[in-house]
Amino acid sequence: MVELTKENFDAQVTDAEGAVLVDFWSPGCGPCRAMEPVLEAAAARHPEVRFAKLNAADYPDIAWAFKVVSVPTLVLFREGVPVDEIVGAVPAQRIEELLAEGVREGGGA
């Protein structure tokens, strides 16, 4: 999973081709930590999708730009455009549904 910063966000997400799933998280967030293994497993199952994470506490301006007001929030980008999101900790099946739709609609890293 790619660690996002202000310096690499555009290259890794908004200028990227295909599907990118960004995990907006924070270090003090218990649900965020619970989502880590779920997202790592999803990344292993979906090499066609780029997985990345952004510490919203370190980069609140980026989080706010995408209307992220609660963590964890997962935002699916397709061709650099946010197309769907999930707010809160969710089961793996919900992430699979989000990715299936994202890839079907033309995603792919």
Secondary structure, 3 states (H helix, E strand, C coil): CEECCCCCHHHHHHCCCCEEEEEEECCCCHHHHHHHHHHHHHHHHCCCEEEEEEECCCCHHHHHHCCCCCCCEEEEEECCEEEEEEECCCCHHHHHHHHHHHHHCCCCC
